[in-house]
Protein backbone atom coordinates (compact mmCIF):
# COMPACT_ATOMS: atom_id res chain seq x y z
CA UNK A 1 0.00 0.00 0.00
CA UNK A 2 2.76 2.41 0.92
CA UNK A 3 4.42 1.84 -2.46
CA UNK A 4 1.12 2.60 -4.18
CA UNK A 5 0.54 5.67 -2.01
CA UNK A 6 4.05 6.98 -2.63
CA UNK A 7 3.60 6.44 -6.35
CA UNK A 8 0.33 8.38 -6.21
CA UNK A 9 1.76 11.27 -4.20
CA UNK A 10 4.71 11.43 -6.58
CA UNK A 11 2.28 12.40 -9.34
CA UNK A 12 2.23 15.96 -7.98
CA UNK A 13 5.28 17.85 -6.79
CA UNK A 14 3.43 18.96 -3.65
CA UNK A 15 1.66 15.65 -3.02
CA UNK A 16 3.91 14.44 -0.22
CA UNK A 17 3.89 17.80 1.57
CA UNK A 18 0.08 18.09 1.38
CA UNK A 19 -0.23 14.53 2.72
CA UNK A 20 2.20 15.26 5.56
CA UNK A 21 0.26 18.41 6.49
CA UNK A 22 -3.07 16.58 6.69
CA UNK A 23 -1.70 13.57 8.57
CA UNK A 24 0.34 15.60 11.06
CA UNK A 25 -2.54 17.89 11.94
CA UNK A 26 -4.95 14.95 12.13
CA UNK A 27 -2.65 13.01 14.45
CA UNK A 28 -2.29 16.05 16.71
CA UNK A 29 -6.06 16.54 16.93
CA UNK A 30 -6.74 12.86 17.57
CA UNK A 31 -3.89 12.04 19.94
CA UNK A 32 -3.78 15.30 21.90
CA UNK A 33 -7.53 15.77 22.33
CA UNK A 34 -7.97 17.02 25.91
CA UNK A 35 -9.45 14.49 28.30
CA UNK A 36 -11.67 17.19 29.84
CA UNK A 37 -13.20 18.13 26.50
CA UNK A 38 -16.88 17.33 26.99
CA UNK A 39 -20.33 18.71 26.33
CA UNK A 40 -21.03 19.39 30.01
CA UNK A 41 -18.45 22.20 29.90
CA UNK A 42 -19.44 23.47 26.50
CA UNK A 43 -18.22 27.03 27.02
CA UNK A 44 -14.74 26.02 28.17
CA UNK A 45 -14.92 23.07 25.79
CA UNK A 46 -15.42 25.41 22.87
CA UNK A 47 -12.36 27.34 23.98
CA UNK A 48 -10.35 24.12 24.06
CA UNK A 49 -11.55 23.22 20.56
CA UNK A 50 -10.44 26.65 19.34
CA UNK A 51 -7.05 26.04 20.94
CA UNK A 52 -6.74 22.68 19.20
CA UNK A 53 -7.93 24.23 15.92
CA UNK A 54 -5.24 26.91 16.10
CA UNK A 55 -2.63 24.36 17.10
CA UNK A 56 -3.44 22.17 14.10
CA UNK A 57 -3.25 25.16 11.75
CA UNK A 58 0.12 26.16 13.21
CA UNK A 59 1.45 22.66 12.51
CA UNK A 60 0.31 22.90 8.88
CA UNK A 61 1.67 26.41 8.35
CA UNK A 62 5.03 25.49 9.87
CA UNK A 63 5.34 22.48 7.56
CA UNK A 64 4.51 24.58 4.49
CA UNK A 65 6.76 27.53 5.31
CA UNK A 66 9.70 25.28 6.17
CA UNK A 67 10.18 24.61 2.45
CA UNK A 68 7.73 26.90 0.60
CA UNK A 69 8.44 30.46 1.76
CA UNK A 70 7.05 32.04 -1.41
CA UNK A 71 3.65 30.31 -1.34
CA UNK A 72 0.40 31.97 -0.28
CA UNK A 73 -1.66 30.51 2.55
CA UNK A 74 -5.34 30.92 3.41
CA UNK A 75 -6.38 29.25 6.64
CA UNK A 76 -9.63 29.16 8.58
CA UNK A 77 -7.91 30.23 11.79
CA UNK A 78 -6.52 33.41 10.31
CA UNK A 79 -3.33 32.39 8.52
CA UNK A 80 -3.27 34.75 5.55
CA UNK A 81 0.02 34.90 3.77
CA UNK A 82 0.55 36.46 0.34
CA UNK A 83 3.31 34.86 -1.70
CA UNK A 84 4.77 35.23 -5.17
CA UNK A 85 4.98 31.64 -6.43
CA UNK A 86 1.44 31.33 -7.82
CA UNK A 87 0.74 28.54 -5.31
CA UNK A 88 -1.86 29.02 -2.57
CA UNK A 89 -2.56 26.55 0.22
CA UNK A 90 -6.20 26.61 1.35
CA UNK A 91 -6.37 24.87 4.71
CA UNK A 92 -9.06 23.86 7.16
CA UNK A 93 -7.25 22.47 10.22
CA UNK A 94 -10.45 21.13 11.79
CA UNK A 95 -13.70 20.85 9.86
CA UNK A 96 -16.56 19.56 11.97
CA UNK A 97 -15.63 21.35 15.20
CA UNK A 98 -18.98 20.61 16.87
CA UNK A 99 -18.54 16.90 16.13
CA UNK A 100 -15.04 17.11 17.61
CA UNK A 101 -16.38 18.82 20.74
CA UNK A 102 -19.08 16.20 21.27
CA UNK A 103 -16.78 13.26 20.54
CA UNK A 104 -18.46 12.33 17.25
CA UNK A 105 -15.78 10.82 14.98
CA UNK A 106 -16.80 12.69 11.81
CA UNK A 107 -14.32 15.55 11.59
CA UNK A 108 -11.42 16.16 9.27
CA UNK A 109 -8.42 18.12 8.08
CA UNK A 110 -8.53 19.59 4.58
CA UNK A 111 -5.58 20.73 2.46
CA UNK A 112 -6.25 22.27 -0.95
CA UNK A 113 -3.46 23.44 -3.23
CA UNK A 114 -4.36 26.10 -5.77
CA UNK A 115 -1.98 26.85 -8.62
CA UNK A 116 -2.52 30.02 -10.64
CA UNK A 117 -6.07 30.27 -9.32
CA UNK A 118 -7.11 26.64 -9.93
CA UNK A 119 -7.18 23.91 -7.27
CA UNK A 120 -4.98 21.10 -8.56
CA UNK A 121 -4.37 19.00 -5.46
CA UNK A 122 -6.50 18.09 -2.46
CA UNK A 123 -5.85 15.91 0.60
CA UNK A 124 -8.44 15.26 3.31
CA UNK A 125 -7.79 13.22 6.45
CA UNK A 126 -10.64 11.79 8.54
CA UNK A 127 -8.50 10.47 11.40
CA UNK A 128 -11.14 8.72 13.53
CA UNK A 129 -12.16 6.55 10.55
CA UNK A 130 -8.55 5.85 9.51
CA UNK A 131 -9.41 7.08 6.03
CA UNK A 132 -7.82 9.78 3.92
CA UNK A 133 -8.70 11.10 0.48
CA UNK A 134 -6.44 12.37 -2.28
CA UNK A 135 -7.37 14.21 -5.46
CA UNK A 136 -4.80 15.12 -8.11
CA UNK A 137 -5.88 16.97 -11.24
CA UNK A 138 -5.26 14.91 -14.35
CA UNK A 139 -4.83 11.75 -12.26
CA UNK A 140 -8.00 11.06 -10.25
CA UNK A 141 -9.29 10.83 -6.71
CA UNK A 142 -8.59 8.04 -4.24
CA UNK A 143 -9.43 6.78 -0.77
CA UNK A 144 -6.53 5.57 1.34
CA UNK A 145 -7.94 3.06 3.84
CA UNK A 146 -5.64 0.91 5.98
CA UNK A 147 -3.97 -1.40 3.49
CA UNK A 148 -5.76 -0.31 0.34
CA UNK A 149 -5.78 2.47 -2.22
CA UNK A 150 -9.23 2.72 -3.81
CA UNK A 151 -10.14 4.72 -6.91
CA UNK A 152 -13.20 6.86 -6.15
CA UNK A 153 -16.24 7.13 -8.41
CA UNK A 154 -19.59 8.73 -7.73
CA UNK A 155 -22.64 6.48 -7.82
CA UNK A 156 -24.22 6.57 -11.26
CA UNK A 157 -27.64 6.02 -12.74
CA UNK A 158 -29.90 7.29 -9.98
CA UNK A 159 -32.94 9.53 -10.36
CA UNK A 160 -33.59 12.41 -8.00
CA UNK A 161 -36.64 10.72 -6.50
CA UNK A 162 -34.41 7.79 -5.48
CA UNK A 163 -31.43 9.90 -4.44
CA UNK A 164 -29.84 10.05 -1.00
CA UNK A 165 -28.59 13.60 -0.43
CA UNK A 166 -26.46 15.24 2.23
CA UNK A 167 -26.47 18.81 3.46
CA UNK A 168 -25.21 20.94 6.32
CA UNK A 169 -26.39 23.84 8.45
CA UNK A 170 -24.67 27.03 9.56
CA UNK A 171 -23.90 28.22 13.06
CA UNK A 172 -26.32 31.16 12.92
CA UNK A 173 -29.78 30.26 14.28
CA UNK A 174 -31.36 32.43 11.58
CA UNK A 175 -29.45 30.68 8.82
CA UNK A 176 -30.29 27.24 10.21
CA UNK A 177 -33.97 28.10 10.25
CA UNK A 178 -33.90 29.26 6.63
CA UNK A 179 -31.85 26.23 5.58
CA UNK A 180 -34.41 23.99 7.27
CA UNK A 181 -37.13 25.57 5.12
CA UNK A 182 -35.16 24.64 1.99
CA UNK A 183 -34.64 21.07 3.23
CA UNK A 184 -38.35 20.74 4.07
CA UNK A 185 -39.19 21.64 0.48
CA UNK A 186 -36.62 19.24 -0.99
CA UNK A 187 -37.32 16.20 1.21
CA UNK A 188 -40.58 15.07 -0.45
CA UNK A 189 -38.80 14.99 -3.82
CA UNK A 190 -35.90 12.69 -2.86
CA UNK A 191 -35.38 9.34 -1.13
CA UNK A 192 -33.85 10.75 2.05
CA UNK A 193 -31.27 13.13 3.45
CA UNK A 194 -28.25 12.85 5.74
CA UNK A 195 -26.20 15.33 7.74
CA UNK A 196 -22.72 14.38 8.91
CA UNK A 197 -22.00 17.77 10.46
CA UNK A 198 -18.77 18.10 8.46
CA UNK A 199 -18.55 19.46 4.91
CA UNK A 200 -15.38 17.58 4.01
CA UNK A 201 -16.97 14.30 5.12
CA UNK A 202 -20.07 15.06 3.02
CA UNK A 203 -17.93 15.69 -0.06
CA UNK A 204 -15.86 12.55 0.47
CA UNK A 205 -19.02 10.48 0.96
CA UNK A 206 -20.34 11.76 -2.36
CA UNK A 207 -17.06 10.97 -4.11
CA UNK A 208 -17.16 7.47 -2.57
CA UNK A 209 -20.66 6.75 -3.89
CA UNK A 210 -22.26 6.64 -0.43
CA UNK A 211 -24.62 9.49 -1.34
CA UNK A 212 -25.90 10.84 -4.64
CA UNK A 213 -25.58 14.56 -3.97
CA UNK A 214 -24.61 17.24 -1.50
CA UNK A 215 -25.56 20.88 -1.24
CA UNK A 216 -24.82 23.62 1.25
CA UNK A 217 -25.26 27.36 1.58
CA UNK A 218 -22.68 29.72 3.07
CA UNK A 219 -19.46 27.69 2.99
CA UNK A 220 -15.94 29.11 2.97
CA UNK A 221 -13.11 28.25 0.55
CA UNK A 222 -11.33 26.06 3.11
CA UNK A 223 -14.53 24.01 3.53
CA UNK A 224 -14.68 22.93 -0.10
CA UNK A 225 -11.35 23.54 -1.87
CA UNK A 226 -10.01 19.98 -1.54
CA UNK A 227 -13.37 18.22 -1.40
CA UNK A 228 -14.81 19.82 -4.53
CA UNK A 229 -11.74 18.69 -6.49
CA UNK A 230 -12.04 15.15 -5.13
CA UNK A 231 -15.72 14.97 -6.14
CA UNK A 232 -15.03 16.36 -9.62
CA UNK A 233 -12.24 13.87 -10.22
CA UNK A 234 -14.57 11.07 -9.10
CA UNK A 235 -16.94 11.97 -11.94
CA UNK A 236 -19.28 14.29 -10.05
CA UNK A 237 -20.47 17.76 -10.97
CA UNK A 238 -19.71 20.61 -8.61
CA UNK A 239 -21.12 24.00 -9.55
CA UNK A 240 -21.98 27.37 -8.10
CA UNK A 241 -25.26 28.66 -9.58
CA UNK A 242 -25.12 31.99 -7.72
CA UNK A 243 -22.48 34.43 -9.00
CA UNK A 244 -20.21 31.47 -9.78
CA UNK A 245 -19.42 31.44 -6.04
CA UNK A 246 -19.32 28.04 -4.33
CA UNK A 247 -19.46 29.83 -1.00
CA UNK A 248 -22.94 31.17 -1.68
CA UNK A 249 -24.40 27.87 -2.84
CA UNK A 250 -22.50 24.68 -3.58
CA UNK A 251 -24.38 21.99 -5.49
CA UNK A 252 -22.67 18.69 -6.19
CA UNK A 253 -23.99 15.36 -7.38
CA UNK A 254 -23.63 12.63 -9.94
CA UNK A 255 -24.26 13.96 -13.46
CA UNK A 256 -27.62 12.23 -13.90
CA UNK A 257 -29.47 14.16 -11.20
CA UNK A 258 -27.58 17.45 -11.17
CA UNK A 259 -29.83 19.55 -13.38
CA UNK A 260 -33.01 18.42 -11.64
CA UNK A 261 -31.43 18.90 -8.21
CA UNK A 262 -30.44 22.44 -9.12
CA UNK A 263 -34.00 23.23 -10.29
CA UNK A 264 -35.48 21.82 -7.08
CA UNK A 265 -33.08 23.78 -4.87
CA UNK A 266 -33.73 27.02 -6.71
CA UNK A 267 -37.49 26.50 -6.51
CA UNK A 268 -37.07 25.86 -2.77
CA UNK A 269 -35.51 29.29 -2.33
CA UNK A 270 -31.87 28.32 -1.92
CA UNK A 271 -30.87 31.10 -4.32
CA UNK A 272 -32.02 33.92 -2.05
CA UNK A 273 -31.46 32.42 1.40
CA UNK A 274 -28.45 34.63 2.12
CA UNK A 275 -30.46 37.69 1.09
CA UNK A 276 -33.25 36.66 3.45
CA UNK A 277 -30.73 36.12 6.23
CA UNK A 278 -29.32 39.62 5.84
CA UNK A 279 -32.77 41.05 6.56
CA UNK A 280 -32.59 39.67 10.10
CA UNK A 281 -29.28 41.31 10.97
N, C-alpha and C positions, 0 to 999 in steps of 0.2 A: 504493500500500500504506500509506504513512504517513498519508494522509487517512483510510483505513479504520481503521487502528489508532487514530488520534486520536479518531475517532468512537466506537470501541468503548470506549476508556479514559474518554471523557467520560460514559459511561453510569453511572459511579460517581464520587462526589466525591473518592474517594481513589485512583482508578484510575491517574492519572498518577504520583502519588507512589509507589505500590506498584511500578509498572513501573520507575521511576527507581532505586528501592532494589535491585531484582533485577538490573537491567542494570549498575549501577555496581559492585556487589559482584562480579558475574560477570566483568566486565572486569578488575577488580583481580586476581582469582584467576587468570585466564587469562594476562594480560599480565605480571604481576609474579611468576609462578611461578619460584622460585629455580632457577638452572641446575644447582646441585649437589644438587637434590632427586632422590634415586634409591634403589633398593631395596638397593643394596650398603651404604648407610649408614642402615639402617632406623631405628636408635635416634635419631640426630640428624635423620634425615628426618622422623620422627614429630614431633619438636619443631618443625621448620620448618613442617609442616602445621598444627600447633596455632597457630603464630604467624600464618600466613595466615588461618586460621579466625577468630581473634580480630580480625585486621585487617579482614576482610570484615564481621564483625558491627559493628565500630566505625563503618564507613562507613554501614551501614544505620541504626544508632541515631542518628548525627549528622544524617542526612537527615530522619529522622522528627521528632526533637526540635527541629530548626530551625524547624518550623512547627506542630508538634502537641505542645506542652508538657504538655497535660492528658491525653494518651493513655497507656494502659498498654502495656508491652512485656514479652514473654517470649521470651528468646533462648537457644539451645542453649549458648552460651558464657558464660552467667551474667548477661546483661542481664535484670534483673527490676525493672521500674518499675511502680508502682501509680499510676494516674491517676484522674481523676474524670469523664471524658467519656463513658464507656460503650464506648469503642473500645479494643480490645487488638490489638496487632501480635504475631503469633506467627511467629518468624523462625528459619530454619535457614540460616546463612551459607554452609555447605558440607556438603551431604549427599553421601555417597559418598567419605569421606575416604581410605579405603584405595585406591579407584580413582585418586584424585588423586595419592596418594603413588607409585603404580606407573606413572603416566602413562596410565592407561586413561581414555578421554574421556567416560565415563559418570558425571558428577557434576553437581550442580546447586545452585542457590540458591532457597530457597522463602520466599515472603512470604504469610502468611495474615492477613486482617483480620477480626477478630471484633467484631460490634456487638451489645451487650446479650446476650452469651453465645452468639451464633450466627455462624458464619463466613459472611460475605457476599461476600468478595472473595479471590481467590487468584491469585498470579502466580509462575510457576516459570520460571527461566532455565536452560537446558542449554547453556552457552557453546560447548563444543567441537563441538557439532552445529549451531550457529547457529539453534537452535530455542528458542522460548519459548512458554509456555502461560498462558492467561488464563481465569479463571472468574469470572463475575459473576452473583450470584443474581438470578433473574428475567430474565436475558438469555441466558446460555448459556456454553459453554466453547469455546475457540478455540486453534488452533496458529498462531503467527506464525513463518513460515519464509521467509527471504529476501524475495522480492517478493510473498508471498501470505499471506492471512488465511483459514484453513480452519476451518470449523465442525467440531467434534469429535462423534463418535457411536460408542458402543461397538458391537462386532460383535454381530449378532443372529442368533438361530436355531440356535445350536450346542447339542449335547448334551454332557454332562460327559465321556462316553467319547471324544469327538472334540475336547475342549477343550485349548488350550494355556494353561497357567497359569504364573504367576511367583510367586516367594517370595524371602525373604531370611533371613539368619542373623545371630545376635547376635555380639558380641565375646567373650562368655564361652565357653570351651571346653565347659563343662557344658551351657550352653544350646544350643550348636551341635549337640552330640551328641543331645540330646533332640529338637531340631527335625529332625534327619536321620531319626530314627525315624518322625516324623509323615510326612515326605516319602516315606519308603520304603513306608509304608502307602498313601499316596495315589497314587503313580506308576502302579501297575497298573490304576487306574480312570480314567485320563485319557490323552490323546494324548501329552503330553510336558510338560516343565517347563523354565523358564528362570530364571536368576538374573543380574540386571544388577549387583548389588552396591550399588544406590542406590534407596531407597524412592520418592523423587520421580520417578525415571525409570520405575520399575515402574508407578506410578499413571498417569503420562502415557501410557505404552504401552497400558495398558488403555483409557483414554479415547480413544485414537487408533484402537482396533480392531486393534492388533497382537497382543494376547493376549485371552483370554476371561475371565480372572480373576486375582486376586492376593490372597494372604493372607500375614500375618506376625504373629508373636507378639513382644510386648515393645517396641513402638514408643513414641516420645514425641510429644507434641502437635505439635512443630515438624516432625516427620517427615511427618505426614499432614494437617495443617490445610488447606493449599492444595490438595494433591493429591486429598483425599477430596471436596472441593467440585467440583473439575474433573471427576472421574469421575461424580459424581451428576448434574451438569448435562449430561453427555454421554449420559445415559440409563442409567447403571449403578446398581447397588445397593451401598451401603456400609453395613455394619452391625457392631455390636459385640455378639456373643452372650453375652459374659461381663460381667455387672454393667454393661451398657451403656457399657463402657469400651473405646474403640478401641485404647488402649495395651496392653490385655491380649491381645486377639485382634481383628485387623482382617480382615474378609472382604469382598471386593469382586468383583463380576463382572457380566456381563450378566444381565438378569432371568431368562432361561430356565434357567440352570444354578444359580442362587444357592441355592435350597433344598436341592438334592441335594449341592452342594458343602459346604454347612454341615453336613449330616448325615455326610458322609464325613470331614470334618475332626474333628468331635466323636467319631466312632467311632474315629478314629486317635489320640485322646488329646490333641488340641490344647487342650481345655478345662482340663486339669489340668497342663499342662507347667510353668507357673510354680510350681505347688505342688511338683511333683517337683524342680524346680531348687532350691527353698529347702531341701530336705532335704540337699543337698550342701554347703551353706554352713557 
